[in-house]
């Protein structure tokens, strides 16, 4: 199974950051990547942050855990990314860190802070 290259991962992360910062998903103000997953997923799916028990969600054909909802949200915007590629990055420590997002998305926080300092978050 092909593993995303660093460039692919950076492009994916950049597109996700743009989505978070510019879309209506973020509401009136931009959310940093961690807050996007911590706040938006529970709001949109009605699944409490970090919940490990699957819950039925309206409009979804199967019950979802918080983790599955995060993966589903990423795939809604990036259908070419395989679920297995996203899930691989969550690792076995998910139970200890339910807010953990794949490692290659970690660079989002750095980019967010650069944009924040530059004053480019809210056009």
N, CA, C and O of each residue as an XYZ file, in Angstrom:
492
protein
N       0.833     -1.172      0.000
C       0.000      0.000      0.000
C       0.889      1.251      0.000
O       1.778      1.367      0.844
N       0.665      2.186     -0.930
C       1.526      3.364     -0.989
C       1.319      4.272      0.224
O       0.196      4.489      0.680
N       2.419      4.786      0.720
C       2.379      5.717      1.846
C       2.506      7.119      1.268
O       3.298      7.327      0.349
N       1.740      8.100      1.784
C       1.837      9.439      1.219
C       3.253      9.997      1.359
O       3.894      9.837      2.397
N       3.726     10.647      0.311
C       5.037     11.280      0.389
C       4.914     12.535      1.238
O       3.811     13.001      1.521
N       6.049     13.074      1.637
C       6.034     14.296      2.436
C       5.333     15.418      1.682
O       4.556     16.173      2.268
N       5.603     15.531      0.384
C       4.971     16.583     -0.407
C       3.460     16.388     -0.452
O       2.708     17.346     -0.269
N       3.006     15.155     -0.694
C       1.569     14.884     -0.713
C       0.946     15.234      0.631
O      -0.130     15.830      0.688
N       1.615     14.867      1.694
C       1.101     15.145      3.031
C       1.023     16.647      3.269
O       0.045     17.134      3.836
N       2.039     17.383      2.843
C       2.029     18.828      3.031
C       0.917     19.482      2.217
O       0.245     20.394      2.697
N       0.726     19.016      0.988
C      -0.341     19.573      0.153
C      -1.705     19.279      0.757
O      -2.575     20.149      0.796
N      -1.887     18.056      1.226
C      -3.144     17.672      1.864
C      -3.393     18.556      3.084
O      -4.492     19.081      3.265
N      -2.370     18.715      3.917
C      -2.505     19.523      5.125
C      -2.807     20.978      4.768
O      -3.620     21.631      5.423
N      -2.154     21.473      3.738
C      -2.387     22.863      3.330
C      -3.820     23.058      2.855
O      -4.464     24.045      3.209
N      -4.319     22.125      2.057
C      -5.695     22.230      1.576
C      -6.684     22.142      2.734
O      -7.685     22.857      2.761
N      -6.398     21.265      3.685
C      -7.292     21.152      4.834
C      -7.264     22.438      5.648
O      -8.305     22.895      6.119
N      -6.095     23.017      5.814
C      -5.983     24.282      6.539
C      -6.789     25.366      5.835
O      -7.507     26.127      6.485
N      -6.676     25.440      4.512
C      -7.438     26.434      3.756
C      -8.934     26.218      3.941
O      -9.695     27.173      4.095
N      -9.344     24.966      3.926
C     -10.752     24.644      4.130
C     -11.214     25.129      5.497
O     -12.262     25.763      5.621
N     -10.426     24.827      6.518
C     -10.789     25.199      7.883
C     -10.863     26.718      8.028
O     -11.779     27.239      8.665
N      -9.914     27.416      7.447
C      -9.839     28.858      7.645
C     -10.811     29.641      6.780
O     -11.219     30.736      7.166
N     -11.194     29.122      5.631
C     -11.983     29.922      4.700
C     -13.418     29.450      4.531
O     -14.231     30.181      3.964
N     -13.756     28.267      4.997
C     -15.098     27.759      4.732
C     -16.081     28.171      5.807
O     -15.702     28.640      6.880
N     -17.329     27.989      5.500
C     -18.376     28.288      6.476
C     -18.366     27.271      7.610
O     -19.026     27.471      8.629
N     -17.615     26.171      7.437
C     -17.539     25.179      8.503
C     -16.991     25.793      9.777
O     -17.371     25.393     10.878
N     -16.109     26.755      9.633
C     -15.464     27.356     10.794
C     -16.359     28.381     11.482
O     -15.997     28.902     12.537
N     -17.513     28.677     10.906
C     -18.387     29.670     11.516
C     -17.882     31.067     11.218
O     -17.275     31.312     10.176
N     -18.141     31.988     12.150
C     -17.737     33.371     11.909
C     -16.236     33.571     12.003
O     -15.683     34.428     11.313
N     -15.573     32.800     12.839
C     -14.136     33.003     12.981
C     -13.386     31.724     12.660
O     -13.922     30.622     12.781
N     -12.158     31.884     12.257
C     -11.337     30.735     11.901
C     -10.997     29.925     13.144
O     -10.778     30.477     14.222
N     -10.958     28.622     12.977
C     -10.575     27.732     14.069
C      -9.204     27.157     13.761
O      -8.908     26.842     12.608
N      -8.361     27.016     14.780
C      -7.107     26.332     14.511
C      -7.424     24.852     14.324
O      -8.507     24.414     14.713
N      -6.527     24.077     13.747
C      -6.835     22.683     13.412
C      -7.329     21.833     14.582
O      -8.276     21.062     14.423
N      -6.706     21.961     15.746
C      -7.173     21.170     16.885
C      -8.587     21.547     17.270
O      -9.409     20.674     17.549
N      -8.883     22.856     17.289
C     -10.230     23.298     17.648
C     -11.250     22.867     16.609
O     -12.403     22.589     16.938
N     -10.821     22.810     15.344
C     -11.729     22.358     14.298
C     -12.232     20.956     14.621
O     -13.429     20.680     14.544
N     -11.298     20.073     14.985
C     -11.692     18.704     15.297
C     -12.380     18.615     16.653
O     -13.306     17.822     16.817
N     -11.954     19.400     17.617
C     -12.545     19.351     18.957
C     -13.929     19.979     18.998
O     -14.803     19.504     19.724
N     -14.140     21.049     18.222
C     -15.400     21.781     18.298
C     -16.359     21.471     17.153
O     -17.551     21.261     17.376
N     -15.834     21.444     15.926
C     -16.721     21.277     14.785
C     -17.310     19.872     14.707
O     -18.507     19.726     14.459
N     -16.499     18.835     14.913
C     -16.988     17.459     14.796
C     -18.129     17.202     15.783
O     -19.176     16.704     15.370
N     -17.967     17.521     17.072
C     -19.092     17.313     17.992
C     -20.325     18.125     17.598
O     -21.451     17.645     17.730
N     -20.121     19.348     17.116
C     -21.250     20.195     16.725
C     -21.971     19.620     15.504
O     -23.199     19.538     15.488
N     -21.222     19.229     14.501
C     -21.832     18.737     13.262
C     -22.469     17.358     13.422
O     -23.571     17.117     12.931
N     -21.769     16.455     14.112
C     -22.220     15.069     14.179
C     -22.971     14.724     15.460
O     -23.567     13.651     15.552
N     -22.951     15.614     16.449
C     -23.624     15.324     17.712
C     -22.936     14.227     18.502
O     -23.562     13.550     19.318
N     -21.651     14.054     18.259
C     -20.867     13.035     18.957
C     -19.910     13.756     19.897
O     -19.092     14.557     19.445
N     -19.995     13.489     21.185
C     -19.103     14.169     22.127
C     -17.633     13.953     21.789
O     -17.237     12.909     21.271
N     -16.854     14.954     22.094
C     -15.416     14.935     21.849
C     -14.776     13.696     22.464
O     -14.913     13.452     23.663
N     -14.081     12.917     21.648
C     -13.355     11.746     22.131
C     -14.192     10.505     22.391
O     -13.656      9.501     22.861
N     -15.496     10.539     22.101
C     -16.362      9.390     22.406
C     -15.921      8.149     21.648
O     -15.702      8.188     20.437
N     -15.793      7.039     22.383
C     -15.341      5.781     21.769
C     -16.502      4.850     21.427
O     -16.324      3.868     20.706
N     -17.685      5.160     21.946
C     -18.864      4.348     21.658
C     -19.536      4.895     20.401
O     -19.775      6.097     20.291
N     -19.836      4.015     19.463
C     -20.460      4.445     18.209
C     -21.882      4.940     18.458
O     -22.630      4.363     19.248
N     -22.236      6.017     17.768
C     -23.543      6.650     17.893
C     -24.136      6.808     16.502
O     -23.430      7.141     15.551
N     -25.439      6.567     16.388
C     -26.092      6.786     15.098
C     -26.161      8.279     14.827
O     -26.494      9.067     15.712
N     -25.844      8.660     13.599
C     -25.840     10.059     13.197
C     -26.799     10.197     12.023
O     -26.769      9.394     11.090
N     -27.649     11.217     12.072
C     -28.609     11.431     10.999
C     -27.882     11.641      9.672
O     -26.936     12.425      9.588
N     -28.335     10.932      8.640
C     -27.743     11.059      7.317
C     -26.532     10.176      7.068
O     -25.945     10.213      5.986
N     -26.154      9.382      8.066
C     -25.013      8.475      7.924
C     -25.547      7.056      8.065
O     -26.382      6.784      8.928
N     -25.061      6.147      7.210
C     -25.622      4.797      7.168
C     -25.113      3.847      8.247
O     -25.505      2.680      8.270
N     -24.247      4.323      9.141
C     -23.761      3.455     10.216
C     -23.403      4.316     11.421
O     -23.157      5.514     11.278
N     -23.375      3.716     12.600
C     -22.982      4.497     13.774
C     -21.501      4.871     13.709
O     -20.689      4.136     13.146
N     -21.162      6.016     14.288
C     -19.787      6.512     14.240
C     -19.258      6.822     15.635
O     -19.996      7.277     16.509
N     -17.972      6.569     15.825
C     -17.283      7.058     17.012
C     -16.752      8.450     16.659
O     -16.827      8.867     15.503
N     -16.225      9.156     17.635
C     -15.631     10.474     17.373
C     -14.520     10.356     16.327
O     -14.433     11.165     15.402
N     -13.691      9.356     16.486
C     -12.576      9.129     15.560
C     -13.087      8.902     14.136
O     -12.568      9.485     13.184
N     -14.099      8.058     13.999
C     -14.659      7.778     12.676
C     -15.301      9.026     12.075
O     -15.251      9.231     10.862
N     -15.899      9.852     12.918
C     -16.497     11.096     12.429
C     -15.421     12.041     11.894
O     -15.624     12.702     10.876
N     -14.273     12.105     12.580
C     -13.160     12.940     12.107
C     -12.682     12.452     10.743
O     -12.468     13.246      9.827
N     -12.518     11.147     10.621
C     -12.065     10.565      9.359
C     -13.096     10.826      8.264
O     -12.735     11.169      7.138
N     -14.370     10.665      8.588
C     -15.439     10.903      7.614
C     -15.407     12.350      7.131
O     -15.560     12.612      5.938
N     -15.210     13.286      8.056
C     -15.175     14.704      7.689
C     -14.014     14.998      6.744
O     -14.178     15.736      5.773
N     -12.859     14.434      7.017
C     -11.706     14.623      6.127
C     -12.025     14.055      4.746
O     -11.726     14.680      3.728
N     -12.631     12.870      4.714
C     -12.923     12.217      3.427
C     -14.009     12.937      2.636
O     -14.034     12.852      1.409
N     -14.905     13.645      3.319
C     -15.930     14.407      2.602
C     -15.292     15.456      1.698
O     -15.777     15.719      0.598
N     -14.211     16.044      2.169
C     -13.557     17.109      1.423
C     -12.407     16.612      0.562
O     -11.991     17.284     -0.382
N     -11.893     15.425      0.896
C     -10.756     14.860      0.167
C     -11.042     13.400     -0.156
O     -10.426     12.507      0.426
N     -11.985     13.142     -1.095
C     -12.404     11.765     -1.376
C     -11.304     10.872     -1.931
O     -11.404      9.648     -1.840
N     -10.269     11.452     -2.498
C      -9.192     10.630     -3.056
C      -8.270     10.053     -1.990
O      -7.507      9.127     -2.264
N      -8.336     10.594     -0.776
C      -7.508     10.072      0.313
C      -8.196      8.824      0.849
O      -9.373      8.863      1.207
N      -7.463      7.721      0.905
C      -8.047      6.472      1.390
C      -8.184      6.510      2.906
O      -7.326      7.040      3.611
N      -9.280      5.937      3.390
C      -9.533      5.926      4.834
C      -8.382      5.270      5.577
O      -8.005      5.695      6.669
N      -7.831      4.232      4.969
C      -6.735      3.506      5.605
C      -5.505      4.409      5.763
O      -4.773      4.287      6.746
N      -5.274      5.312      4.805
C      -4.149      6.242      4.884
C      -4.339      7.199      6.047
O      -3.396      7.471      6.790
N      -5.552      7.711      6.210
C      -5.843      8.627      7.313
C      -5.742      7.880      8.633
O      -5.092      8.344      9.569
N      -6.382      6.733      8.702
C      -6.471      5.984      9.952
C      -5.108      5.523     10.439
O      -4.871      5.429     11.644
N      -4.214      5.236      9.506
C      -2.894      4.731      9.872
C      -2.172      5.690     10.818
O      -1.453      5.254     11.716
N      -2.360      6.978     10.620
C      -1.683      7.968     11.434
C      -2.226      8.123     12.845
O      -1.577      8.746     13.685
N      -3.396      7.572     13.122
C      -3.980      7.769     14.453
C      -3.247      6.934     15.498
O      -3.166      7.330     16.661
N      -2.719      5.797     15.099
C      -1.936      4.975     16.017
C      -2.772      4.310     17.099
O      -3.984      4.506     17.184
N      -2.096      3.521     17.921
C      -2.781      2.757     18.961
C      -3.068      3.588     20.202
O      -3.825      3.152     21.070
N      -2.483      4.769     20.305
C      -2.666      5.585     21.495
C      -3.907      6.458     21.432
O      -4.080      7.355     22.258
N      -4.772      6.203     20.459
C      -5.953      7.047     20.303
C      -6.756      7.127     21.597
O      -7.286      8.186     21.933
N      -6.850      6.005     22.330
C      -7.644      5.988     23.551
C      -7.102      6.987     24.570
O      -7.866      7.578     25.333
N      -5.790      7.170     24.580
C      -5.192      8.106     25.527
C      -5.277      9.543     25.017
O      -5.317     10.482     25.811
N      -5.303      9.715     23.718
C      -5.324     11.051     23.114
C      -6.426     11.112     22.065
O      -6.131     11.083     20.870
N      -7.690     11.196     22.478
C      -8.786     11.134     21.501
C      -8.802     12.285     20.512
O      -9.437     12.182     19.462
N      -8.125     13.369     20.820
C      -8.110     14.509     19.917
C      -6.997     14.402     18.889
O      -6.886     15.258     18.012
N      -6.172     13.368     18.980
C      -5.001     13.223     18.113
C      -5.410     13.133     16.651
O      -6.309     12.373     16.293
N      -4.753     13.905     15.824
C      -4.987     13.808     14.386
C      -3.722     13.271     13.737
O      -2.652     13.338     14.341
N      -3.814     12.737     12.519
C      -2.638     12.121     11.900
C      -1.409     13.023     11.962
O      -1.523     14.241     11.830
N      -0.231     12.424     12.164
C       0.994     13.210     12.332
C       1.254     14.208     11.210
O       1.745     15.308     11.463
N       0.929     13.835      9.975
C       1.238     14.769      8.894
C       0.349     15.999      8.926
O       0.614     16.972      8.219
N      -0.711     15.972      9.743
C      -1.534     17.172      9.891
C      -0.985     18.084     10.984
O      -1.463     19.203     11.166
N       0.017     17.602     11.706
C       0.597     18.400     12.778
C       1.182     19.712     12.283
O       1.243     20.691     13.026
N       1.611     19.732     11.025
C       2.189     20.963     10.484
C       1.129     22.047     10.321
O       1.465     23.221     10.162
N      -0.135     21.670     10.359
C      -1.196     22.670     10.258
C      -1.085     23.700     11.373
O      -1.254     24.898     11.145
N      -0.801     23.226     12.568
C      -0.750     24.134     13.702
C       0.348     25.176     13.493
O       0.167     26.355     13.798
N       1.477     24.729     12.973
C       2.582     25.652     12.702
C       2.151     26.685     11.666
O       2.389     27.878     11.850
N       1.520     26.244     10.581
C       1.061     27.169      9.551
C       0.018     28.125     10.101
O       0.018     29.314      9.781
N      -0.871     27.596     10.931
C      -1.907     28.435     11.527
C      -1.263     29.574     12.310
O      -1.669     30.729     12.183
N      -0.266     29.250     13.114
C       0.400     30.261     13.945
C       1.142     31.286     13.083
O       1.184     32.470     13.419
N       1.723     30.829     11.975
C       2.394     31.766     11.065
C       1.369     32.740     10.484
O       1.610     33.947     10.444
N       0.228     32.220     10.036
C      -0.823     33.078      9.490
C      -1.371     34.021     10.555
O      -1.654     35.188     10.282
N      -1.516     33.501     11.769
C      -2.045     34.296     12.872
C      -1.126     35.491     13.143
O      -1.590     36.621     13.292
N       0.170     35.227     13.205
C       1.155     36.285     13.454
C       1.146     37.294     12.303
O       1.278     38.499     12.517
N       0.988     36.779     11.081
C       0.991     37.659      9.912
C      -0.314     38.437      9.776
O      -0.409     39.347      8.952
N      -1.316     38.090     10.572
C      -2.597     38.787     10.511
C      -3.440     38.397      9.322
O      -4.291     39.174      8.889
N      -3.220     37.201      8.776
C      -3.938     36.770      7.576
C      -5.049     35.767      7.851
O      -5.513     35.103      6.925
N      -5.483     35.642      9.086
C      -6.481     34.617      9.376
C      -7.867     34.983      8.891
O      -8.520     34.180      8.223
N      -8.319     36.153      9.206
C      -9.673     36.548      8.816
C      -9.601     37.674      7.794
O      -9.323     38.821      8.144
N      -9.855     37.339      6.515
C      -9.739     38.355      5.454
C     -10.757     39.463      5.633
O     -10.800     40.397      4.832
